[in-house]
C-alpha cells in the first residue's frame, strides 16, 4: 500500500484539480547543527560527511580545527598509505597536534618523516603496530621534533620490530632536550587493555615502552596493582614489575599471578582465584569466561546460569 499524500484542503477537494500529485521537493541546505559537530568526528566520519553534499564538503575541507587531531584505526588503517596520509594531514595546514596511527602497516619511515617536517607542533605521536616503520626512522623523527623545540608529550611505539635497548636510549636522549616531564606513572595491565581502542585516551607515560627488568627486552612493562598500593613494599614492587611475556597477569584485576594461582578458564584469559570466584560459571563444567569473552556464553533454558560453547554442543548432540 502506498502512503497517502497530505495535501492542503484547497487542492484536496474532490472538485478541484490536483496539481501536487508528484511534487518535486528541492532539497534544502544541511542543518546548521551539523557544522558544529564536525570537530567531534573521527577521520572516517569526516570523509563520509564530505560526500554528503557540497556545503559539508567545503566545510570539511576548509576548516582546520577537525584535522588538528588525526586518529587512524579500523577500518581505514589497512588501506592507509604514505600518499593518502599526506593528503589527509595537509588539511591541518601545519597545525597538527595529535597523530595516532593504529596498526597502519603500510606507512613507511619516509612517509612519516615528510609529515613530521611539515608539522612541528605535534605533541602526541602514537604509532603502535606500524610494522612498516623502523627504529632508525623513529629516531630520525624524534630528533626532527626536538630540533624544533617541540615538547612531545606522548610517544607510543609498541609493536615496532627490532626495537632494542640502544634505540630506546637514543630516543629518550632526544626527548630529554625538551622541558623536563613529571615522574612517570605506573602502567597497569587492566588500564592498558581497556585503552587499546584508541579514541586516544591520555597516555600514562611519555614513552609507552621500557626495558623489562626480567628479559631486558624493549616492551611495555606493567606494574602490579598490589605493589602500587599504599601498603605495597619495595620488594614486592621489584618482583611484580615486568612485561606480559615474563609475568602472567589476571585479565580482570591485572595483578601478577603465580602458576599455582592460575584458575582454569573457558577462554585464553588468565584469572586469579579471587576474580574467578566472583565470575559466573558454566552450569555443567563449572568453568568461567573472563569479562572480555563473556559474549561467548550461551543461555540455558533449564537453569538460570549459562552454558559454555563446548557443553552446549554436547547437549545439542545428545539431544539429537
BAGU-864090 format. One record per residue (C-alpha): x, z, y; residue in one letter; residue number from 1. Coordinates in steps of 0.5 Angstrom, whole numbers. Each point is the difference from the previous one (the first is absolute). Layout:
BEGIN
R|X|Z|Y|A|NUM
...
! end
This chain:
BEGIN
R|0|0|0|X|1
R|3|-2|7|X|2
R|0|6|5|X|3
R|-6|-1|5|X|4
R|3|-2|7|X|5
R|-2|5|6|X|6
R|-2|-5|6|X|7
R|-3|2|7|X|8
R|-8|1|0|X|9
R|-1|-6|5|X|10
R|3|-5|-5|X|11
R|-2|3|-7|X|12
R|-7|-1|2|X|13
R|-4|-5|-6|X|14
R|-2|-5|6|X|15
R|7|0|3|X|16
R|6|-5|-1|X|17
R|5|4|-3|X|18
R|7|-3|2|X|19
R|4|6|-3|X|20
R|-1|-1|-7|X|21
R|8|-1|-1|X|22
R|3|3|7|X|23
R|8|-2|1|X|24
R|2|7|2|X|25
R|7|0|3|X|26
R|5|5|-2|X|27
R|2|5|5|X|28
R|7|3|2|X|29
R|2|6|-4|X|30
R|-2|7|2|X|31
R|5|3|5|X|32
R|1|6|-5|X|33
R|4|-5|-5|X|34
R|5|-1|5|X|35
R|1|8|1|X|36
R|1|1|-8|X|37
R|6|-6|0|X|38
R|5|5|1|X|39
R|-2|4|-6|X|40
R|0|-5|-5|X|41
R|6|-2|-5|X|42
R|3|-7|0|X|43
R|-4|-2|-6|X|44
R|-6|1|4|X|45
R|2|-2|7|X|46
R|2|-7|-4|X|47
R|-7|0|-3|X|48
R|-3|2|7|X|49
R|4|-6|4|X|50
R|-4|-5|-5|X|51
R|-7|2|2|X|52
R|-1|-3|7|X|53
R|4|-3|6|X|54
R|0|6|4|X|55
R|2|5|-5|X|56
R|6|-5|-2|X|57
R|2|0|7|X|58
R|-1|8|1|X|59
R|4|1|-7|X|60
R|6|-5|2|X|61
R|1|2|8|X|62
R|-1|8|-1|X|63
R|7|3|-1|X|64
R|-3|7|-2|X|65
R|-3|-1|-7|X|66
R|7|-3|-2|X|67
R|5|5|2|X|68
R|-1|4|-7|X|69
R|0|-5|-5|X|70
R|-1|2|-8|X|71
R|0|-5|-5|X|72
R|-3|2|-7|X|73
R|-4|-3|-5|X|74
R|-3|-5|-1|X|75
R|5|-3|6|X|76
R|7|3|-3|X|77
R|0|-5|-6|X|78
R|-1|-6|5|X|79
R|5|2|6|X|80
R|6|-4|1|X|81
R|5|0|6|X|82
R|-3|-5|3|X|83
R|-7|3|0|X|84
R|2|7|2|X|85
R|4|-3|6|X|86
R|-7|-4|2|X|87
R|-3|7|0|X|88
R|5|4|3|X|89
R|1|-5|6|X|90
R|-7|2|2|X|91
R|3|7|2|X|92
R|4|-3|6|X|93
R|6|4|-2|X|94
R|-4|7|1|X|95
R|-1|1|-8|X|96
R|1|8|-1|X|97
R|-2|0|-8|X|98
R|2|-5|-5|X|99
R|-3|2|-7|X|100
R|1|-5|-6|X|101
R|-2|3|-6|X|102
R|3|-4|-6|X|103
R|1|-6|3|X|104
R|5|-3|-5|X|105
R|0|-7|4|X|106
R|3|3|6|X|107
R|8|-1|1|X|108
R|6|3|4|X|109
R|0|-6|5|X|110
R|-8|0|1|X|111
R|0|7|2|X|112
R|6|0|4|X|113
R|-3|-5|4|X|114
R|-6|4|1|X|115
R|4|6|2|X|116
R|5|-4|5|X|117
R|-7|-1|4|X|118
R|-3|7|-1|X|119
R|5|5|2|X|120
R|-6|5|2|X|121
R|-1|1|-8|X|122
R|-1|8|-1|X|123
R|-2|-1|-7|X|124
R|2|-4|-6|X|125
R|-3|0|-6|X|126
R|3|-5|-6|X|127
R|-1|4|-6|X|128
R|0|-5|-6|X|129
R|2|-6|3|X|130
R|5|-2|-5|X|131
R|2|-7|4|X|132
R|4|5|4|X|133
R|7|2|-1|X|134
R|3|7|2|X|135
R|5|-4|5|X|136
R|-6|-3|3|X|137
R|-3|6|2|X|138
R|7|3|2|X|139
R|0|-6|5|X|140
R|-7|1|2|X|141
R|1|8|2|X|142
R|7|-2|3|X|143
R|-4|-5|5|X|144
R|-5|5|2|X|145
R|5|6|1|X|146
R|4|-5|5|X|147
R|-6|-1|4|X|148
R|-1|8|0|X|149
R|-6|-1|-4|X|150
R|-3|7|-2|X|151
R|-2|-2|-7|X|152
R|-5|6|-2|X|153
R|-1|-2|-8|X|154
R|3|-5|-5|X|155
R|-3|-1|-7|X|156
R|5|-4|-4|X|157
R|-2|3|-7|X|158
R|0|-6|-5|X|159
R|6|-4|3|X|160
R|4|-2|-6|X|161
R|7|2|-1|X|162
R|0|6|6|X|163
R|6|4|-1|X|164
R|3|6|3|X|165
R|4|-3|5|X|166
R|-5|-5|2|X|167
R|-4|7|2|X|168
R|5|3|3|X|169
R|2|-6|5|X|170
R|-8|-1|1|X|171
R|0|8|2|X|172
R|6|-1|5|X|173
R|-3|-5|4|X|174
R|-7|4|0|X|175
R|4|6|3|X|176
R|2|-5|6|X|177
R|-7|2|2|X|178
R|-2|6|3|X|179
R|0|6|-5|X|180
R|-6|1|-4|X|181
R|-4|6|-3|X|182
R|2|3|-6|X|183
R|-2|-4|-6|X|184
R|-7|3|-3|X|185
R|0|0|-8|X|186
R|-3|-6|-3|X|187
R|-6|3|-5|X|188
R|-2|-5|-6|X|189
R|-7|1|1|X|190
R|0|-2|7|X|191
R|5|-6|-1|X|192
R|-5|-2|-6|X|193
R|-6|1|5|X|194
R|3|-4|5|X|195
R|2|-6|-3|X|196
R|-5|-4|2|X|197
R|2|-2|7|X|198
R|-4|1|5|X|199
R|6|2|3|X|200
R|0|8|0|X|201
R|5|4|3|X|202
R|7|0|-3|X|203
R|2|7|-2|X|204
R|8|-3|1|X|205
R|4|-5|4|X|206
R|2|-3|-7|X|207
R|-4|1|-6|X|208
R|5|-1|-5|X|209
R|6|5|-1|X|210
R|6|2|-5|X|211
R|-3|3|-6|X|212
R|4|6|-2|X|213
R|-1|-1|-7|X|214
R|1|-7|-2|X|215
R|4|-2|7|X|216
R|-4|-6|1|X|217
R|-4|-2|6|X|218
R|-7|1|-1|X|219
R|-6|4|3|X|220
R|2|8|-1|X|221
R|-6|4|-1|X|222
R|0|8|2|X|223
R|-4|5|-4|X|224
R|-6|3|3|X|225
R|2|6|-3|X|226
R|7|0|3|X|227
R|-3|-2|7|X|228
R|-5|6|0|X|229
R|2|7|4|X|230
R|1|3|-7|X|231
R|5|-5|-2|X|232
R|7|1|-2|X|233
R|6|-4|2|X|234
R|2|0|-7|X|235
R|-7|-3|-2|X|236
R|1|-5|5|X|237
R|6|-3|-2|X|238
R|-2|0|-7|X|239
R|-7|-4|1|X|240
R|3|-5|5|X|241
R|1|-7|-3|X|242
R|-3|-7|-1|X|243
R|-6|-1|-5|X|244
R|5|-3|-5|X|245
R|3|6|0|X|246
R|-5|5|1|X|247
R|-7|0|-3|X|248
R|-6|2|5|X|249
R|-7|1|-1|X|250
R|-5|-5|2|X|251
R|-4|5|3|X|252
R|4|5|4|X|253
R|6|-3|0|X|254
R|5|6|-3|X|255
R|5|-1|-5|X|256
R|-2|0|-7|X|257
R|4|2|-6|X|258
R|0|-3|-6|X|259
R|-4|6|-3|X|260
R|-5|0|5|X|261
R|-2|-7|0|X|262
R|-7|-1|-2|X|263
R|-3|-6|-4|X|264
R|-4|-5|4|X|265
R|-4|-6|-1|X|266
R|4|-4|5|X|267
R|7|-1|2|X|268
R|0|6|5|X|269
R|3|7|-2|X|270
R|-3|6|1|X|271
R|2|7|1|X|272
R|-4|6|-4|X|273
R|-4|2|6|X|274
R|-2|-6|2|X|275
R|-2|-2|-7|X|276
R|-4|6|-1|X|277
R|-4|-2|7|X|278
R|-2|-7|-2|X|279
R|-6|-2|-4|X|280
R|2|-2|-8|X|281
R|-3|-5|-5|X|282
R|-5|3|-4|X|283
R|3|-3|-6|X|284
R|7|1|0|X|285
R|1|5|6|X|286
R|5|-4|4|X|287
R|0|-1|7|X|288
R|1|-6|5|X|289
R|3|1|7|X|290
R|-4|-1|6|X|291
R|4|-6|1|X|292
R|-3|-3|-6|X|293
R|-7|4|0|X|294
R|-3|-7|1|X|295
R|1|-2|-8|X|296
R|-5|6|-2|X|297
R|-6|-2|-4|X|298
R|-6|4|1|X|299
R|-3|3|-7|X|300
R|-8|-1|-1|X|301
R|0|6|-5|X|302
R|4|5|5|X|303
R|2|2|7|X|304
R|7|-2|-1|X|305
R|4|-7|0|X|306
R|3|-4|-6|X|307
R|7|-3|1|X|308
R|1|-7|-2|X|309
R|2|1|-7|X|310
R|-5|5|-2|X|311
R|-6|-5|3|X|312
R|3|-6|-4|X|313
R|0|5|-6|X|314
R|-7|2|1|X|315
R|-3|-7|1|X|316
R|4|-3|-6|X|317
R|-3|6|-5|X|318
R|-7|-2|4|X|319
R|0|-7|-2|X|320
! end
